[in-house]
Amino acid sequence: MFDELQEINRCPAPWERYTADQLWTDPWVSSQMLAFHLDGSNAIASRSSEFIARVVGWMTGRFGLGPGKRVADFGCGPGLYAQGLAATGAAVTGVDFSPRSIAYAQEQTAAQGLDIDYRCQNYLEFADPERYDLVTLIYCDLCALSPTQRAKLLKIFRGILRPGGALLLDVFSLARYQGLCESRSYEFCPGQGFWAQEPHYVFQNSFKYEPQNLALDRYTIVTQDQRREVYNWLQHFTPEDLKSELAAGGFELLETLGSVAGDPYDSESDEFAMVLAAA
C-alpha cells in the first residue's frame, strides 16, 4: 500500500504520459463531458451559450464566412460552434475523437437541416485533400498537447489551409499559470460521480513545472476492480513564446486578441487568442 501511495503522489516527468483518450472516449466519462458541453450556463467543457454566439458572430464578420467558404473546426465536440458556422452557408468540417460528442452533433445537424461533415477521429491524424479558408482550434486545445504533438498539428494546419486562409486558436496565459498552486487531495465518491458509476476514490495531484510554464492535474481513480490514471497537461504561453513556436511551424501572426470572440488583448487575463496565416 505504501508503494502504491508513493506512486500515486509521484511527480511525473513533463509530458510523461498522454491519456486524453480516457477523458473523451470512456463511455461513462464522455457522457459526463457531453452533459457539461450542453450546459450553456457553465464553462467546464464548453464556454457559455452567449459567448459561443458572440464567437460565431465575430468569426463570420472577421473572416467573411458564407457560401463558398470552407471551415475546419478541430476539437468540435458536439458541434456548438460548427452549427452556427454552417448556418452562415459555409461548408463546415468538424473533427473530434469523442464518439459520443460526434453522434450528438450528427443528430443535431440532421434535426436542423444543416450539412456538416463530422469526422470521428484523432485530429493529430487528420488528412484531407480539401483546402480551407479558416481552421479553428478553440477552448485552449493546443495547451493539452506536447511540443511534438503541437508541431505535428501545425503541419496538418499548414497542409489544409488555402492561400490567404487563416488559423484561429486560443491558449492559456502566463497570468493563469502564475495563479496556480500545487496541491494534493483525495475523496470518496459513493457512485454516479464524474469519473465512475460505481463507488470509487479519486486522488488528485496538481503539479507545476518551471521554467516550462506547464501544469498537470493528475487524477488516479480507484474502484474495487481497477486503478486508472488521467493526465491533464496544460501548457501556458506568453504571446512572444507562442508567436515564436508558431513561426517555427510556418505561421505568421496577424492579430493577438483577448479571446476568439475578438476581445482586446489583456495581459492579466487567463487566456488570449491569435489569428495567423501560413507564412
ZAPA-64192 format. One record per residue (C-alpha): residue number from 1; residue in three letters; x, y, z. Coordinates in Angstrom, 1 decimal. Example, Ala and Ser with C-alpha at 12.3 -4.5 7.8 and 13.67 -1.06 7.14 Angstrom:
// residues 2
 pos code     xx     yy     zz
   1  Ala   12.3   -4.5    7.8
   2  Ser   13.7   -1.1    7.1
***
This chain:
// residues 279
 pos code     xx     yy     zz
   1  Met    0.0    0.0    0.0
   2  Phe    2.8    2.4    0.9
   3  Asp    4.5    1.9   -2.5
   4  Glu    1.1    2.4   -4.3
   5  Leu    0.6    5.7   -2.5
   6  Gln    4.1    6.8   -3.3
   7  Glu    3.4    6.2   -7.0
   8  Ile    0.1    8.0   -6.8
   9  Asn    1.8   11.1   -5.4
  10  Arg    4.9   11.0   -7.6
  11  Cys    5.6   14.0   -9.8
  12  Pro    5.8   12.7  -13.4
  13  Ala    8.3   14.0  -15.9
  14  Pro    6.9   16.6  -18.2
  15  Trp    4.6   15.0  -20.8
  16  Glu    5.4   11.6  -19.4
  17  Arg    2.0   10.2  -20.4
  18  Tyr   -0.8   11.2  -22.7
  19  Thr   -4.2   10.0  -21.7
  20  Ala   -6.7   12.3  -23.4
  21  Asp   -8.5    9.3  -24.9
  22  Gln   -9.6    8.2  -21.4
  23  Leu  -11.2   11.6  -20.9
  24  Trp  -13.1   11.8  -24.2
  25  Thr  -13.8    8.2  -25.2
  26  Asp  -14.5    6.4  -21.9
  27  Pro  -18.3    5.6  -22.1
  28  Trp  -19.1    6.9  -18.7
  29  Val  -16.8    9.9  -18.5
  30  Ser  -17.6   11.0  -22.0
  31  Ser  -21.3   11.1  -21.1
  32  Gln  -20.5   13.5  -18.2
  33  Met  -18.4   15.6  -20.6
  34  Leu  -21.2   15.8  -23.1
  35  Ala  -23.6   17.0  -20.3
  36  Phe  -21.1   19.7  -19.4
  37  His  -20.8   20.7  -23.1
  38  Leu  -24.6   21.1  -23.3
  39  Asp  -25.0   23.1  -20.1
  40  Gly  -24.8   26.5  -21.6
  41  Ser  -24.6   28.2  -18.2
  42  Asn  -21.1   26.9  -17.3
  43  Ala  -17.6   26.8  -19.0
  44  Ile  -16.4   23.4  -17.7
  45  Ala  -16.3   21.7  -21.2
  46  Ser  -17.5   24.5  -23.5
  47  Arg  -18.0   28.1  -22.9
  48  Ser  -21.4   29.7  -22.3
  49  Ser  -24.0   29.7  -25.0
  50  Glu  -23.9   33.5  -25.0
  51  Phe  -20.1   33.5  -25.6
  52  Ile  -20.4   30.9  -28.3
  53  Ala  -22.9   33.0  -30.2
  54  Arg  -20.7   36.0  -29.9
  55  Val  -17.7   34.0  -31.2
  56  Val  -19.7   32.8  -34.2
  57  Gly  -20.9   36.3  -35.0
  58  Trp  -17.4   37.8  -34.7
  59  Met  -15.8   35.0  -36.9
  60  Thr  -18.5   35.4  -39.5
  61  Gly  -17.6   39.1  -39.9
  62  Arg  -13.9   38.9  -39.4
  63  Phe  -13.3   36.0  -41.9
  64  Gly  -16.2   36.8  -44.3
  65  Leu  -17.9   33.4  -43.8
  66  Gly  -20.7   32.4  -46.0
  67  Pro  -21.4   30.4  -49.2
  68  Gly  -18.2   29.4  -51.0
  69  Lys  -16.1   29.4  -47.8
  70  Arg  -14.8   26.3  -46.1
  71  Val  -14.2   26.0  -42.3
  72  Ala  -12.5   23.2  -40.3
  73  Asp  -13.3   23.1  -36.6
  74  Phe  -10.8   20.9  -34.8
  75  Gly  -11.9   19.6  -31.4
  76  Cys  -15.5   20.4  -32.4
  77  Gly  -17.1   18.4  -29.6
  78  Pro  -20.9   18.3  -30.0
  79  Gly  -20.8   20.9  -32.8
  80  Leu  -21.8   24.0  -30.8
  81  Tyr  -19.6   26.3  -33.0
  82  Ala  -19.9   24.2  -36.2
  83  Gln  -23.7   24.5  -36.2
  84  Gly  -23.5   28.3  -36.0
  85  Leu  -20.8   28.5  -38.7
  86  Ala  -22.7   26.2  -41.0
  87  Ala  -25.8   28.4  -40.6
  88  Thr  -23.8   31.1  -42.5
  89  Gly  -23.8   28.9  -45.6
  90  Ala  -20.1   28.0  -45.2
  91  Ala  -19.1   24.4  -45.7
  92  Val  -18.0   23.1  -42.3
  93  Thr  -16.0   20.1  -41.3
  94  Gly  -15.9   19.1  -37.6
  95  Val  -13.2   16.8  -36.2
  96  Asp  -13.3   15.2  -32.7
  97  Phe  -12.4   11.8  -31.3
  98  Ser  -15.3   11.5  -28.9
  99  Pro  -17.8    9.1  -30.5
 100  Arg  -20.5   10.3  -28.1
 101  Ser  -20.0   14.0  -29.0
 102  Ile  -19.9   13.3  -32.7
 103  Ala  -23.0   11.2  -32.6
 104  Tyr  -24.8   14.0  -30.8
 105  Ala  -23.5   16.6  -33.3
 106  Gln  -24.7   14.5  -36.2
 107  Glu  -28.2   14.1  -34.6
 108  Gln  -28.5   17.9  -34.1
 109  Thr  -27.3   18.6  -37.6
 110  Ala  -29.9   16.4  -39.1
 111  Ala  -32.6   17.8  -36.9
 112  Gln  -31.7   21.4  -38.0
 113  Gly  -31.4   20.5  -41.7
 114  Leu  -27.7   21.5  -41.8
 115  Asp  -25.0   19.9  -43.8
 116  Ile  -21.9   19.4  -41.7
 117  Asp  -19.1   16.9  -42.4
 118  Tyr  -18.3   15.4  -38.9
 119  Arg  -15.4   13.1  -38.6
 120  Cys  -14.8   11.0  -35.5
 121  Gln  -11.0   10.7  -35.4
 122  Asn   -7.9   11.9  -33.6
 123  Tyr   -7.2   15.3  -35.2
 124  Leu   -3.5   14.5  -34.9
 125  Glu   -4.1   12.0  -37.7
 126  Phe   -6.3   14.3  -39.9
 127  Ala   -5.8   14.3  -43.6
 128  Asp   -7.9   15.9  -46.3
 129  Pro   -7.4   16.8  -50.0
 130  Glu   -9.8   19.8  -49.4
 131  Arg   -8.4   23.2  -48.6
 132  Tyr  -10.0   25.5  -46.0
 133  Asp  -10.4   29.3  -45.7
 134  Leu  -10.5   29.1  -41.9
 135  Val   -9.2   26.5  -39.4
 136  Thr  -10.2   26.8  -35.7
 137  Leu   -8.8   25.2  -32.6
 138  Ile  -10.9   26.6  -29.7
 139  Tyr  -11.1   26.1  -25.9
 140  Cys   -7.3   26.1  -25.5
 141  Asp   -6.9   22.6  -27.0
 142  Leu   -3.4   23.4  -28.1
 143  Cys   -2.4   23.6  -24.5
 144  Ala   -3.2   20.0  -23.8
 145  Leu   -0.6   18.8  -26.5
 146  Ser    3.1   18.2  -26.0
 147  Pro    5.6   20.2  -28.1
 148  Thr    5.9   17.3  -30.5
 149  Gln    2.2   17.0  -30.9
 150  Arg    1.8   20.7  -31.4
 151  Ala    4.4   20.7  -34.2
 152  Lys    2.6   17.8  -35.8
 153  Leu   -0.8   19.6  -35.7
 154  Leu    0.7   22.8  -37.1
 155  Lys    2.0   20.8  -40.0
 156  Ile   -1.5   19.5  -40.6
 157  Phe   -3.0   23.0  -40.5
 158  Arg   -0.5   24.3  -43.0
 159  Gly   -1.3   21.5  -45.4
 160  Ile   -5.1   22.2  -45.4
 161  Leu   -5.2   26.0  -45.5
 162  Arg   -5.9   27.7  -48.7
 163  Pro   -3.6   30.5  -49.8
 164  Gly   -4.9   33.5  -47.9
 165  Gly   -6.6   31.3  -45.3
 166  Ala   -6.4   31.9  -41.5
 167  Leu   -5.9   29.9  -38.4
 168  Leu   -7.7   30.9  -35.2
 169  Leu   -6.7   29.5  -31.8
 170  Asp   -6.7   30.4  -28.2
 171  Val   -4.4   29.4  -25.3
 172  Phe   -3.8   29.7  -21.6
 173  Ser   -1.7   32.7  -20.5
 174  Leu    1.2   33.1  -18.2
 175  Ala   -1.1   35.1  -15.8
 176  Arg   -3.2   31.9  -15.3
 177  Tyr   -0.1   29.8  -14.7
 178  Gln    1.2   32.2  -12.0
 179  Gly   -2.1   31.9  -10.2
 180  Leu   -1.9   28.1   -9.9
 181  Cys   -0.7   26.3   -6.8
 182  Glu    0.5   22.7   -6.4
 183  Ser   -1.9   20.6   -4.3
 184  Arg   -2.8   17.0   -3.3
 185  Ser   -6.3   15.8   -2.3
 186  Tyr   -8.5   12.7   -2.3
 187  Glu  -12.2   12.0   -1.9
 188  Phe  -14.5    9.0   -1.8
 189  Cys  -17.4    9.1   -4.3
 190  Pro  -20.3    6.7   -3.4
 191  Gly  -21.2    6.2   -7.1
 192  Gln  -22.6    8.0  -10.1
 193  Gly  -19.8   10.5   -9.9
 194  Phe  -17.9   12.2  -12.7
 195  Trp  -15.2    9.5  -13.0
 196  Ala  -17.2    6.3  -12.5
 197  Gln  -20.6    4.9  -12.0
 198  Glu  -19.5    2.6   -9.2
 199  Pro  -18.1    3.7   -5.8
 200  His  -14.6    5.0   -6.2
 201  Tyr  -11.8    7.0   -4.7
 202  Val  -10.2    9.9   -6.6
 203  Phe   -6.7   11.1   -5.9
 204  Gln   -5.9   14.5   -7.5
 205  Asn   -2.3   15.8   -7.7
 206  Ser   -1.6   19.2   -9.2
 207  Phe    1.9   20.0  -10.3
 208  Lys    3.7   23.0  -11.8
 209  Tyr    6.8   22.7  -13.9
 210  Glu    9.3   25.6  -14.0
 211  Pro   10.5   27.0  -16.3
 212  Gln    8.3   25.4  -18.9
 213  Asn    5.1   27.1  -17.6
 214  Leu    3.5   23.7  -17.7
 215  Ala    0.8   22.4  -15.3
 216  Leu   -0.5   18.9  -14.7
 217  Asp   -3.6   17.7  -12.9
 218  Arg   -3.1   14.0  -12.4
 219  Tyr   -6.2   12.0  -11.4
 220  Thr   -5.9    8.5  -10.0
 221  Ile   -9.3    6.8  -10.0
 222  Val   -9.6    3.6   -7.8
 223  Thr  -12.6    1.3   -8.0
 224  Gln  -12.9   -2.1   -6.4
 225  Asp  -11.7   -3.7   -9.7
 226  Gln   -9.2   -1.3  -11.2
 227  Arg   -6.9    1.7  -10.9
 228  Arg   -6.6    4.1  -13.8
 229  Glu   -5.0    7.5  -14.3
 230  Val   -5.8   10.6  -16.3
 231  Tyr   -3.1   13.2  -17.0
 232  Asn   -4.5   16.6  -17.8
 233  Trp   -1.5   18.6  -19.1
 234  Leu   -1.9   22.3  -19.7
 235  Gln    0.9   24.4  -21.4
 236  His    0.8   28.1  -20.7
 237  Phe    2.2   30.7  -23.1
 238  Thr    3.2   34.3  -23.3
 239  Pro    2.3   35.9  -26.7
 240  Glu    6.1   36.1  -27.5
 241  Asp    6.7   32.4  -26.8
 242  Leu    3.6   31.3  -28.8
 243  Lys    4.5   33.6  -31.7
 244  Ser    8.0   32.0  -31.8
 245  Glu    6.6   28.5  -31.7
 246  Leu    4.0   29.2  -34.4
 247  Ala    6.6   30.9  -36.6
 248  Ala    8.8   27.7  -36.3
 249  Gly    5.7   25.8  -37.5
 250  Gly    5.4   28.0  -40.6
 251  Phe    2.8   30.6  -39.4
 252  Glu    2.8   34.4  -39.4
 253  Leu    1.0   36.3  -36.7
 254  Leu   -1.8   38.6  -37.9
 255  Glu   -3.5   39.6  -34.7
 256  Thr   -3.3   39.0  -30.9
 257  Leu   -6.6   39.1  -29.2
 258  Gly   -8.2   38.7  -25.8
 259  Ser  -10.4   35.8  -27.0
 260  Val  -11.8   34.1  -30.0
 261  Ala  -14.7   36.5  -29.9
 262  Gly  -12.4   39.3  -30.9
 263  Asp  -12.0   40.9  -27.5
 264  Pro   -8.9   43.2  -26.9
 265  Tyr   -5.8   41.5  -25.6
 266  Asp   -5.4   41.8  -21.8
 267  Ser   -2.1   40.6  -20.3
 268  Glu   -3.9   39.9  -17.0
 269  Ser   -6.5   37.6  -18.5
 270  Asp   -6.3   33.8  -18.2
 271  Glu   -6.4   33.3  -22.0
 272  Phe   -5.6   35.0  -25.2
 273  Ala   -6.1   34.2  -28.9
 274  Met   -4.3   34.6  -32.2
 275  Val   -5.2   34.9  -35.8
 276  Leu   -2.4   33.5  -38.1
 277  Ala   -1.7   32.9  -41.7
 278  Ala    0.6   30.4  -43.3
 279  Ala    4.0   32.1  -43.9
***
